[in-house]
Amino acid sequence: MAKKRRPVQKPSPIQKNRLRKVCIALTCLGVLWVLFAPNQGVVSLLRQRSELKELQAEKERLRLENEKLTAELEQLRNDPEYLEEIARKDFGLLKKNERIYDFSKPEKKEQK
């Protein structure tokens, strides 16, 4: 014997209201998950983009500094006058039979 099938009943207004609330709640949860999911959400994506921009700016700054230092290194290797200037200015080196005279006024020490 075949079982009789029940006729499908239309949902009542209360059931429709509950179904609508459940759908809205699930949709809200889905949107919140997309926005704030750890390491996957939109907030995380924005944070990573910001970090990428900072790293690219730092990379460019370091590239420019590297170029500057490379140019200075080449100048130190190939320009004896520049090397002499650096030796005198930064390290206080002198040529033979050369003296330094300091005509600056001595600083007064404060008495306590």
Buried (B, 14 or more C-beta within 10 A) or exposed (E): EEEEEEEEEEEEEEEEEEEEEEEEEEEEEEEEEEEEEEEEBEEBEEEEEEEEEEEEEEEEEEEEEEEEEEEEEEEEEEEEEEEEEBEBEEEEEEEEEEEEEEEEEEEEEEEE
